[in-house]
Amino acid sequence: MKIKAFILSLLSLLLINCSKDDESKLSSENKIISFKIVENGEEFNGVINQSTKTINITISDFDLPNSITPIIEISNDATISPSASTSQNFNQNVKYTVTAENGNEAVYNVIVNSSNNRITSFSITPNETTFFGVINDSNNTITIETIGLELNSTLIPEIEFSKNATISPNPLAEQDFSEDIEYTLTAQNGEQATYTVITNNTPLFEKKILSFQLNIEGEIFEGVIDHSALTIDIDTYKNPTNISPTILISEGATISPDSSEPQNFTNDIEYTVTAEDQSSNTYKVRTKWISFNSINSANNTIDLATKYYRNATPYIRTTNIDLTLPNSKIILENDMNSYELNYSNYNSRTNNNNLYTFFQIEFPPNVVTANNYKLKYMLDNKVKAISYFEIDILSENLPHIISSNQTNYSFNDTLILTGQNLVPGIRIAAHNVSIYQYNTSFLSVNSDRTELTLPLNVNHNMFPSWVGELSPYPTPVIIYYNDRYGESIIVDFN
């Protein structure tokens, strides 16, 4: 019996030792190695913290549905509960328990955060009419075109925005949408976006001139409208007299005088726009006629003279051409050639809100002979005026004055000009604002055309002392032949 009892004890010890050896061979690994969800064709991988047993997933650009089946990788020989094949609502935290082969457990907390912070719909309803905003997510603006908002601008908007985001100010609070309003959305992960709501309102009883145009000789000149000052400014280089404007006004409003009535827009013209409720606005149309008035050979005449030798320096008279402005210039141009002109002796005066200027121009040495040049006034590379007249320029065989025999002349003296290629014709721009013309009946030119002689014994009125005026007077003597003006020289007449 004692021997049997010993054998049974020995067998028991052997069985116990074998069981402990088997347990020591079981795995203790109970980790989630990777965790991801797939939605809208995108994969979102979880960031696993093995110390805190948390899995954080950030999604963007959409809201999660309430049922998603995750893709989970766990330790070998471990099990997970709930099953990875079971769909879950990750709009709330989900816990997973991983059990190792040896029975050790680890509990993971899955947290899905959204970075969505968008407004998806925005509308306001003044006067029982709903207006929806146009949402621009690239610059975070919401633009609403309304009618009649001025009657009721304090409203509670209807706003739809990203799931799990918050919004400030309270979307249920009234706002005055006559001003720009900002709304800040904070995503679940803390990211923020601020939207600006911009309302463009057309008053129900509007009384505005919306556009104003002058069609002059087939060219359209657009008015610049200032609704605060109730002014309309138009620049034109064509004659704005006897013009019927094209006017667009607010719907339901009327205008007086009627747009079909021709007006002289060299004067300020007033138009009154009356709304349906009989309230009105009166706009003042101010037209600036920018023009080249004349070109001539002397500073004491306003007659139009358009034929010149290339070495002439004619005078230009203008209205509202301001060459003191930056980036302003005068251009001589035809369909083949274009030249920027130098100018000198610039003078200006202001009268009745118009600027009148007067200056001399120089034709460039390389100008090509042509009879169809026009002047252009350019400002910031935009054409502001074009001359109504054409200029005829001759660049070959130029008469050239080198000198005069005296600098001071009295009646009965002889004026002698020396030069090259001189022609038998001059004009003298006298002190009395008269132009005295002399041709072969009065003067002579030698055979090699280097000397022109004029006896000053015909018109004593050219001399200021003869008529009791102050003398001497600086007097231009100008080459003039076959209706063409050329070079000039200044001498004193007594």
SVG drawing of the C-alpha trace seen along z (x, -y; Angstrom):
<svg xmlns="http://www.w3.org/2000/svg" viewBox="-46 -157 70 159">
<polyline fill="none" stroke="black" stroke-width="0.4" points="0.0,0.0 2.8,-2.5 4.4,-1.7 1.1,-2.5 0.6,-5.7 4.2,-6.9 3.7,-6.1 0.4,-8.0 2.0,-11.1 4.9,-11.0 2.5,-10.8 0.5,-13.8 3.7,-15.9 4.6,-15.1 1.2,-16.1 1.3,-19.4 4.7,-20.3 3.7,-19.4 0.6,-21.8 2.8,-24.7 5.2,-24.1 2.2,-24.3 1.0,-27.5 4.4,-29.2 4.4,-28.5 1.1,-30.6 1.5,-34.1 0.9,-37.2 0.7,-39.6 -2.6,-41.6 -1.9,-44.6 -3.8,-46.4 -1.1,-46.8 -2.9,-48.9 -6.4,-50.4 -8.0,-52.1 -11.4,-53.0 -12.2,-53.5 -14.9,-55.9 -15.5,-57.8 -12.6,-55.9 -10.2,-57.3 -8.2,-55.5 -7.9,-57.1 -5.2,-55.4 -5.4,-55.5 -2.5,-56.9 -2.1,-54.2 -0.7,-55.1 0.3,-51.7 0.9,-53.4 -2.5,-55.0 -4.3,-52.4 -5.9,-55.1 -6.4,-55.2 -6.9,-58.6 -8.3,-59.1 -8.8,-62.5 -11.1,-62.7 -11.8,-65.7 -14.0,-66.8 -17.1,-64.7 -19.2,-63.5 -18.9,-59.9 -22.0,-57.6 -23.3,-55.9 -22.1,-52.4 -18.5,-51.6 -16.6,-48.3 -13.0,-49.0 -9.9,-47.2 -7.9,-46.0 -4.7,-44.1 -4.0,-42.5 -1.3,-40.4 -0.9,-36.8 -3.0,-34.2 -5.0,-37.1 -8.7,-37.7 -10.7,-41.0 -14.1,-42.0 -16.3,-43.3 -15.2,-41.5 -13.4,-43.6 -16.0,-42.5 -18.8,-44.2 -19.8,-47.6 -19.6,-50.5 -20.8,-54.0 -17.5,-56.0 -19.3,-59.3 -18.8,-58.2 -15.9,-56.6 -15.7,-52.8 -13.8,-50.4 -12.1,-47.2 -10.8,-44.5 -7.8,-42.4 -7.3,-39.1 -3.9,-37.4 -3.6,-33.6 -2.7,-33.4 -5.9,-35.3 -4.3,-38.7 -6.6,-41.6 -6.0,-45.1 -8.8,-47.7 -8.3,-50.2 -10.4,-53.4 -11.0,-54.5 -11.5,-58.3 -12.5,-59.7 -12.1,-63.5 -13.4,-65.5 -11.5,-68.5 -14.7,-69.6 -15.6,-73.2 -17.7,-74.3 -21.0,-76.1 -22.9,-74.0 -26.1,-76.1 -27.0,-79.6 -30.2,-81.6 -32.2,-84.5 -35.9,-85.3 -36.8,-89.0 -40.4,-89.8 -41.4,-86.2 -39.0,-85.7 -36.0,-83.4 -32.6,-84.3 -29.9,-81.6 -26.2,-82.5 -23.6,-81.5 -20.8,-79.9 -17.2,-80.2 -15.0,-77.8 -11.8,-79.1 -12.1,-82.6 -14.7,-81.7 -17.4,-84.1 -21.1,-83.8 -22.7,-86.3 -26.5,-86.9 -28.3,-88.9 -31.5,-90.3 -34.4,-92.6 -36.1,-94.8 -33.7,-93.9 -33.8,-97.5 -37.4,-96.9 -36.3,-94.1 -32.6,-93.5 -32.5,-92.0 -33.1,-88.3 -32.3,-84.8 -30.6,-82.9 -31.0,-79.3 -27.5,-77.7 -26.4,-74.1 -22.8,-73.2 -20.4,-70.3 -21.5,-67.6 -19.8,-67.7 -18.5,-71.3 -19.6,-74.2 -20.5,-77.7 -20.2,-81.2 -22.1,-83.5 -25.2,-81.4 -27.0,-80.7 -30.3,-81.2 -29.4,-84.8 -30.7,-87.7 -28.2,-89.6 -28.4,-92.9 -27.6,-91.7 -27.4,-95.2 -23.8,-94.9 -21.2,-92.1 -21.5,-89.3 -18.8,-86.8 -19.4,-83.3 -16.6,-81.1 -16.8,-77.3 -14.7,-75.1 -14.1,-71.5 -14.1,-68.5 -10.3,-68.6 -10.2,-72.3 -9.5,-73.7 -11.3,-76.9 -12.7,-78.7 -14.4,-82.1 -17.0,-82.9 -18.0,-86.4 -21.6,-86.9 -21.9,-89.7 -25.4,-90.9 -25.9,-92.9 -29.3,-94.4 -31.5,-96.0 -34.0,-98.3 -37.6,-97.5 -38.2,-101.1 -34.8,-101.8 -34.2,-105.1 -30.8,-104.7 -29.2,-105.4 -27.5,-102.0 -25.6,-102.9 -25.2,-106.1 -23.7,-106.2 -23.1,-108.7 -23.0,-107.4 -21.1,-110.0 -20.5,-109.3 -20.7,-105.5 -18.3,-105.5 -19.5,-104.7 -18.4,-106.8 -19.3,-105.3 -20.3,-107.4 -18.7,-106.8 -21.6,-106.8 -21.2,-107.9 -24.4,-106.9 -23.3,-108.7 -22.6,-112.0 -25.3,-111.5 -22.9,-112.4 -22.0,-110.9 -18.7,-111.8 -18.0,-111.2 -14.8,-111.9 -15.1,-112.2 -12.9,-113.6 -15.8,-114.1 -18.4,-116.9 -21.0,-116.1 -23.7,-118.6 -27.1,-117.5 -26.7,-113.9 -29.5,-111.6 -27.9,-109.4 -28.6,-105.7 -29.7,-105.3 -30.5,-102.3 -32.5,-102.9 -34.0,-100.9 -36.8,-98.6 -40.2,-100.4 -38.6,-103.8 -39.0,-106.7 -36.6,-109.4 -36.9,-113.1 -36.0,-114.5 -36.6,-111.5 -33.4,-109.8 -34.7,-110.3 -34.4,-114.0 -31.1,-115.4 -29.0,-117.4 -25.9,-119.7 -23.5,-117.9 -20.9,-120.7 -23.1,-121.9 -24.0,-120.0 -27.3,-118.2 -29.5,-116.9 -31.7,-113.8 -34.3,-113.0 -35.1,-109.3 -38.4,-108.7 -39.1,-105.3 -42.5,-103.6 -43.1,-105.1 -42.5,-108.6 -39.2,-109.2 -36.5,-110.4 -32.8,-111.0 -31.4,-113.8 -28.1,-113.0 -25.8,-115.6 -24.1,-114.5 -20.7,-116.3 -19.1,-115.8 -15.5,-116.6 -14.8,-117.3 -11.1,-116.6 -10.1,-118.2 -7.4,-119.5 -8.9,-122.9 -6.4,-124.1 -2.9,-124.0 -1.3,-127.1 2.1,-128.7 2.1,-131.6 1.0,-132.2 -1.2,-135.1 -3.7,-133.4 -6.3,-130.7 -6.8,-130.0 -6.4,-126.4 -3.2,-125.8 -2.4,-122.1 0.4,-122.1 4.0,-122.2 7.6,-121.6 9.2,-119.1 11.3,-121.8 8.3,-124.0 7.3,-124.3 3.6,-124.9 1.4,-125.9 -1.4,-123.7 -4.5,-124.9 -6.5,-122.3 -9.3,-121.9 -8.8,-119.5 -5.5,-118.1 -3.3,-118.1 0.4,-117.3 1.3,-117.8 -0.3,-114.5 2.1,-111.5 2.2,-109.2 0.7,-111.8 2.0,-112.4 1.3,-113.7 1.5,-111.3 1.7,-112.1 0.3,-109.2 -1.2,-107.9 -2.0,-104.4 1.7,-103.7 3.8,-105.7 3.7,-106.8 5.9,-109.3 6.0,-110.7 6.3,-114.5 8.4,-116.9 6.6,-120.0 7.6,-123.4 6.2,-126.7 3.4,-124.9 0.7,-127.3 -2.7,-126.6 -5.7,-128.4 -8.9,-127.2 -12.4,-128.6 -15.8,-127.1 -14.2,-123.8 -12.4,-123.4 -8.6,-123.4 -7.3,-125.3 -3.7,-124.6 -1.4,-126.1 2.1,-124.8 4.5,-124.3 5.3,-120.9 8.4,-119.7 8.2,-117.2 10.8,-114.4 13.8,-114.5 12.8,-111.0 9.1,-111.9 8.0,-110.5 6.3,-112.8 2.5,-112.3 -0.6,-114.3 -2.8,-112.4 -1.2,-112.6 -3.4,-113.1 -2.5,-114.1 -3.4,-111.9 -3.4,-112.7 -2.5,-109.6 -2.8,-109.1 -1.7,-105.9 -1.5,-104.4 -5.1,-105.1 -6.3,-107.4 -8.1,-110.4 -8.3,-112.6 -7.8,-112.5 -7.5,-115.7 -10.4,-116.3 -7.9,-117.8 -5.2,-116.1 -1.6,-117.4 0.3,-117.5 4.1,-117.2 6.8,-117.6 10.3,-116.3 12.3,-116.9 14.0,-120.1 13.4,-122.0 13.8,-125.8 16.2,-126.5 16.9,-129.9 20.4,-130.4 20.3,-134.1 19.0,-137.6 20.9,-140.7 19.6,-142.5 18.0,-141.7 16.0,-144.9 13.9,-146.5 12.0,-149.7 9.8,-150.8 11.8,-151.3 14.5,-148.9 15.4,-145.9 15.0,-142.4 17.5,-139.9 17.4,-136.3 20.3,-133.9 19.9,-130.2 19.5,-127.2 16.9,-126.3 15.0,-129.5 11.6,-130.0 9.9,-133.3 7.3,-133.6 7.1,-134.6 4.5,-135.6 5.1,-138.0 3.0,-137.6 2.8,-141.2 2.1,-142.8 -1.5,-143.7 -2.5,-140.0 -2.4,-140.4 -0.5,-138.2 1.2,-140.0 2.0,-137.8 4.7,-138.6 5.4,-136.8 7.3,-137.6 5.4,-140.8 7.3,-142.2 10.4,-140.1 13.2,-138.4 15.3,-135.3 18.7,-135.0 19.4,-132.3 21.2,-129.8 18.3,-130.3 20.6,-131.3 19.3,-134.9 15.8,-136.3 15.3,-140.1 12.2,-142.1 12.0,-145.9 9.9,-146.8 8.3,-149.8 4.7,-148.6 2.9,-148.0 3.9,-150.4 1.1,-148.9 3.5,-146.0 5.6,-148.3 4.2,-149.0 5.8,-152.5 3.7,-153.7 0.5,-153.0 1.5,-154.1 2.3,-150.6 5.3,-149.6 8.3,-148.6 10.3,-146.7 8.0,-143.7 9.4,-140.1 8.0,-139.3 8.1,-135.8 9.1,-135.8 7.8,-132.5 8.6,-130.7 5.4,-130.4 5.2,-129.0 2.4,-127.3 0.2,-127.3 2.9,-125.5 4.5,-126.8 8.2,-126.3 10.9,-127.4 10.7,-130.7 13.0,-133.3 12.2,-135.8 13.3,-139.5 12.3,-142.7 10.1,-145.2 10.1,-148.8"/>
</svg>
